Amino acid sequence: MPIASRIRMDQLVKKLESLEIDEGIRLESENKKMFINRSLSGVFLVQFGDSKELHYLDSASQVFRLAKSLGTKLHIWTY
């Protein structure tokens, strides 16, 4: 099982920009979850909760804006 590290919201963009393909980020608010991975081509793959639908985003700033829509009280882990 991978080891997770907690990060702050102000560190998220920097972590997204340096995200490797074997790493991921999990964001949780009170009732929502968001999972972020990166493909070989550099595109971000975003999944919400238990949904099987993937959202493909081109930049860390797009992912950051989407993450902010979850609310201000987020718990963010990298794994």
C-alpha positions, 0 to 999 in steps of 0.5 A: 500500500502506498504511503500518503503525504498530506499537502496544503491547498497552496502547494497543490499547483506545484505538486500537480506540475511535478506529478509523476505517472505513478503518483496521484492526489486525493482531495476530500471535502465533507461529502465529495472526493476527487482523484487526480492522476497524470497520463504519459502524455501529461494530461491530467485525469480527474475522477469524482468519488465512485464515478467511472467517468474521467475528466481530461484536463490539460493544465495544473491551473484547470485542475486547481480551479476544479479542486477549488469548486469542492470547497475551502475545507479540503483534505489533500493527500499525495500518494 
